[in-house]
Every structure is written in C-alpha cells, then in structure tokens.
Amino acid sequence: MRGYDAIIVGARCAGSPMAMLLARRGYKVLVVDKAAFPSDTISTHLVHPPGVAALRRWGLLDRLLATGCPPIDTYRFDFGPFVISGAPGTPDSPVAYGPRRTVLDKLLLDAASEAGAEVREEFTVDEVLFEDGRVTGIRGREKNGKAVVERATAVVGADGRNSPVAEAVKPEAYHERPPILAGYYSYWSGIPVEGAFEVYSHLHRGFAVWPTNDGLTLVVGGWPMAEFEANKKDVEGNWMKMIDLSPGLAARLRAGKREAKFVGTPVANYFRKPYGPGWALVGDAGYNRDYITAMGIMDAFLSAELCAEALHQSFSGTRPFDEAMGDYQRARDERVQPIFEFTCQVAKLEPPSPQMQQVLGAAHGNQEAMDGFARVNAGVTSPAEFFSPENVGKIFEAARTR
Ligand SMILES: Cc1cc2nc3c(=O)[nH]c(=O)nc-3n(C[C@H](O)[C@H](O)[C@H](O)COP(=O)(O)OP(=O)(O)OC[C@H]3O[C@@H](n4cnc5c(N)ncnc54)[C@H](O)[C@@H]3O)c2cc1C
C-alpha cells in the first residue's frame, strides 16, 4: 500500500518548501523532522536576493518582512588596501535578508502545513525501507518512542549534510572536497549595521557582519582547517585576535554586548546524485559547499523548486521519473558548479591571485563593476561571467579612462 505520494524527511530550508510546493499541486505529502519548531540549528543565515525572490514567488516574503528582519542592500568587501562596495540584487529582487533560523524555518513549515502537507515534528526516521531495490517508505519514532511505518511513492531526503536518507540509498558522490574552513559565530547587541553585509579579508582569516531579527547583529569568522585543532582550545581568544586585524570592527564589538555563545562547525563539500528508484535528495542532503559564500539556504530553496517540479512531472505521468529527475540534477549542477569552485577557492582564505587583485583594484570606484562583484557573491551573476575576458577588459578600460 502506498500511503503518501511523498514523504519528506527534514523540514527546514529544503524540506518545508518541497512539502509546500507538492502539497499545493494537490499531492498527499508527509513531512517529518526530529526537531520541534521554532528551533535553531548551527547555521548563520544570510539569504541572498535569489533566495528572497523564491520567498516572494511562494507568497511568503511579506511574512518575513512582518518579523521586522532588516533588509540588506549593500555588500561591502574590505580587502585592506581597498574596499569594494556594491548592490547585490536585481531590480526585481534588490535586497538580501538575514532572518534567524528560528524565524525562517518556522515560517516555511507553517506554509507547508497551510498548503495541506501533514507535518510531524519530533519524529525521528530510523530506517529507509526498500523492496526489490526500490525505496518504499520509512520506519520512524514519535516523541513518545512509538514506532511507525509509513509508505510513499517517493521518499525525499531533505535531512541535511549528514543525511540518513543519503546514507541508506548510497548515492554516487562527485566533486568531493574535505572541509576547508573552520568558522564560528555569535550575536551582538549595540553594534548596528545599517543595511550592510560587511566582509573582511585577511591572510588566512575572514569574517563578516550583518543584521538579523530583534536588533541583533551576527558576526561570523574563521580560519583554515589546518588550524582547527590548535585553535579550538581557545575559540573565543583566537576569534577576538582575528577580529583585532580590523581595529574599527574590533572597537565596535568591544563597545557592544555579545548575547550568545560561539557556535560553528566545519563542513565538507560535495555533490550527490539526487535521485534513484523511489527516492530523491534536496538541499544539503544532495549538494553542499562551504558556508563562506552563504549560499546554502538559497540553494536549498532552488533545489526544492526544481525537485518538486520533477516529481510533479513523474507523479502526473507527464514524464518518466528518471528523465524528469535527470533534468533536476542537470539544472542544479549547471547553476551551482561555477560558484562551487569560487566558494572552495574563497574558503582557503588566501590572498586574491595577482590577476584577481588587478581586476578588483580596477573595479574599485567603478560602481557598475563593484555591483557586478557584489552580485557574484550573492549568487546572482556567475563568476564565469564576471571574470570573463570581455567583462574584465571592460573593467580595465573604464579604469584607464577614469
Ligand atoms: C556554520 C554554518 C553557517 C552557515 N551560514 C549560512 C548562511 O549565512 N547562509 C546560507 O544560505 N547558508 C548557510 N549555511 C548553510 C545552511 O545552513 C544549509 O545550506 C541549510 O540549512 C540547508 O538546509 P536543509 O533543509 O537542506 O538542511 P538542514 O537545515 O540541515 O535541515 C535538515 C533537517 O533534517 C532533520 N533530520 C535529519 N535527520 C533526521 C531524521 N533521522 N529524522 C527526522 N529528521 C531528521 C534535522 O532535524 C533538520 O531539521 C551555513 C551552514 C553552517 C554549518
């Protein structure tokens, strides 16, 4: 017996939109999570303009605005000798937001429930069930320990980078890279950052600041994995030593008040084949890159949209499962591949190459070029486009005639 069209394991940035989009199409959807919502998770939470555009498409942006989360219209990159400051968005979606995960994930889950998806919180999936090599359902546990079996046409792992669904289905992995960076973050009061995402680059150190809900400011920073073991003995001391590399910011932090403990974790970089008989993967379960470029939430949204469309095509009989899901994988990979490479490079926290320094030096003061660089870092423009010989030629030419 197939109880549901889809069972979705994980109810955050990938799982809840997935459940919402399928339920809005009229499918019978169960979404489960071992967490109770609202709940936090280890993640900073800049949502770039394409992620904000997805919230608007889904009719959820007004709900986010109603939480008082301030907009971010400027990305400011302090490279020491010069600063590149530009607008990250497009006319349709001009700003980013930094909503707390307690706010964002709850809003998404409520939207899934309103769309008709059945939601079970504090429900832990222990096992993915197979019949003749095909996934047919899950075995899980409710909060009180009661064991439950549920069946579905498709089981979707939206269960994050340590995905139990991926562990069970053993997808092919590619472009794998071990963790590159170890980062930690906390929240401050009393250090307002008006509408800006501020990034500071130093040799083997990088940190960033942006506003979030409740008048708080998030500050995140880190060092290469090679220093992870040595520095974890005194995260706070090493972290403040890092911030002291930018004395202006250090003074602001010391004048404010830290409101939470430091948290953080290194993450691996990988792509996983996101489908197979009776199963699919979305969000971090299927693809992950270092968080230095803050792309994960936006990527989770966009992969959920692609995967929901592919499952709809398969469920409705419009296209065979493998064909529709193959397109999902191709579209996901084509969009993220250039930014994946860019992210892995930036996460090394090495000085920009001499070539890159020349381009950024020439872009400095050229607002159009600085906006272009901000849009690369916002996932709006591909690095391949921004650093193309044609665009770089234009930037050098403008610098010569300034
Ligand atoms: C330190 C750090 C900073 C980051 N900063 C940013 C940033 O600024 N901007 C950005 O866009 N991204 C950032 N990211 C990445 C972002 O957090 C992820 O890309 C995003 O959370 C992916 O969403 P997801 O829904 O795929 O997975 P997750 O958010 O990991 O959600 C997975 C869910 O699955 C549930 N689950 C797992 N196993 C089971 C089980 N067996 N049974 C039931 N439920 C289960 C979990 O409880 C969890 O709620 C950061 C990540 C880290 C680690």
The ligand as a Tripos MOL2 file, in Angstrom:
@<TRIPOS>MOLECULE
LIG
   53    58     1     0     0
SMALL
NO_CHARGES

@<TRIPOS>ATOM
      1 C1         28.1880   27.3740   10.3480 C.3       1 LIG1
      2 C2         27.2760   27.4660    9.1460 C.ar      1 LIG1
      3 C3         26.9410   28.7100    8.6430 C.ar      1 LIG1
      4 C4         26.0990   28.8030    7.5220 C.ar      1 LIG1
      5 N1         25.7450   30.0300    7.0480 N.ar      1 LIG1
      6 C5         24.8830   30.1520    6.0130 C.ar      1 LIG1
      7 C6         24.4420   31.4360    5.5540 C.ar      1 LIG1
      8 O1         24.8000   32.5000    6.0850 O.2       1 LIG1
      9 N2         23.5690   31.4690    4.5030 N.ar      1 LIG1
     10 C7         23.1470   30.3310    3.8860 C.ar      1 LIG1
     11 O2         22.3800   30.4300    2.9290 O.2       1 LIG1
     12 N3         23.5280   29.1090    4.3210 N.ar      1 LIG1
     13 C8         24.3730   28.9910    5.3700 C.ar      1 LIG1
     14 N4         24.7400   27.7550    5.8080 N.ar      1 LIG1
     15 C9         24.2220   26.5660    5.1210 C.3       1 LIG1
     16 C10        22.7800   26.2900    5.5190 C.3       1 LIG1
     17 O3         22.6830   26.1580    6.9100 O.3       1 LIG1
     18 C11        22.3040   24.9920    4.8550 C.3       1 LIG1
     19 O4         22.6540   25.0030    3.4900 O.3       1 LIG1
     20 C12        20.8000   24.8240    5.0050 C.3       1 LIG1
     21 O5         20.4570   24.7100    6.3620 O.3       1 LIG1
     22 C13        20.3440   23.5720    4.2580 C.3       1 LIG1
     23 O6         19.0080   23.3110    4.5470 O.3       1 LIG1
     24 P1         18.4560   21.8380    4.5210 P.3       1 LIG1
     25 O7         16.9880   21.9570    4.7210 O.co2     1 LIG1
     26 O8         18.9690   21.1260    3.3170 O.co2     1 LIG1
     27 O9         19.1370   21.0840    5.7600 O.3       1 LIG1
     28 P2         19.0820   21.4120    7.3110 P.3       1 LIG1
     29 O10        18.8650   22.8410    7.5750 O.co2     1 LIG1
     30 O11        20.3310   20.7750    7.8760 O.co2     1 LIG1
     31 O12        17.8090   20.6160    7.8520 O.3       1 LIG1
     32 C14        17.7900   19.2120    7.9070 C.3       1 LIG1
     33 C15        16.6810   18.7860    8.8520 C.3       1 LIG1
     34 O13        16.5950   17.3560    8.7820 O.3       1 LIG1
     35 C16        16.2530   16.8670   10.0520 C.3       1 LIG1
     36 N5         16.6540   15.4720   10.1730 N.ar      1 LIG1
     37 C17        17.8930   14.9540    9.9910 C.ar      1 LIG1
     38 N6         17.8790   13.6290   10.2430 N.ar      1 LIG1
     39 C18        16.5990   13.2960   10.5670 C.ar      1 LIG1
     40 C19        15.9680   12.0900   10.9490 C.ar      1 LIG1
     41 N7         16.6340   10.9300   11.0110 N.pl3     1 LIG1
     42 N8         14.6570   12.1160   11.2270 N.ar      1 LIG1
     43 C20        13.9630   13.2800   11.1530 C.ar      1 LIG1
     44 N9         14.5080   14.4580   10.8140 N.ar      1 LIG1
     45 C21        15.8100   14.4710   10.5320 C.ar      1 LIG1
     46 C22        17.0560   17.7600   11.0110 C.3       1 LIG1
     47 O14        16.4680   17.7560   12.3090 O.3       1 LIG1
     48 C23        16.9630   19.1190   10.3250 C.3       1 LIG1
     49 O15        15.9220   19.9060   10.8650 O.3       1 LIG1
     50 C24        25.5910   27.6190    6.9230 C.ar      1 LIG1
     51 C25        25.9290   26.3760    7.4370 C.ar      1 LIG1
     52 C26        26.7630   26.2920    8.5400 C.ar      1 LIG1
     53 C27        27.0960   24.9410    9.0840 C.3       1 LIG1
@<TRIPOS>BOND
     1     1     2 1
     2     2     3 ar
     3     2    52 ar
     4     3     4 ar
     5     4     5 ar
     6     4    50 ar
     7     5     6 ar
     8     6     7 ar
     9     6    13 1
    10     7     8 2
    11     7     9 ar
    12     9    10 ar
    13    10    11 2
    14    10    12 ar
    15    12    13 ar
    16    13    14 ar
    17    14    15 1
    18    14    50 ar
    19    15    16 1
    20    16    17 1
    21    16    18 1
    22    18    19 1
    23    18    20 1
    24    20    21 1
    25    20    22 1
    26    22    23 1
    27    23    24 1
    28    24    25 2
    29    24    26 1
    30    24    27 1
    31    27    28 1
    32    28    29 2
    33    28    30 1
    34    28    31 1
    35    31    32 1
    36    32    33 1
    37    33    34 1
    38    33    48 1
    39    34    35 1
    40    35    36 1
    41    35    46 1
    42    36    37 ar
    43    36    45 ar
    44    37    38 ar
    45    38    39 ar
    46    39    40 ar
    47    39    45 ar
    48    40    41 1
    49    40    42 ar
    50    42    43 ar
    51    43    44 ar
    52    44    45 ar
    53    46    47 1
    54    46    48 1
    55    48    49 1
    56    50    51 ar
    57    51    52 ar
    58    52    53 1
@<TRIPOS>SUBSTRUCTURE
     1 LIG1         1 GROUP 0 **** ****
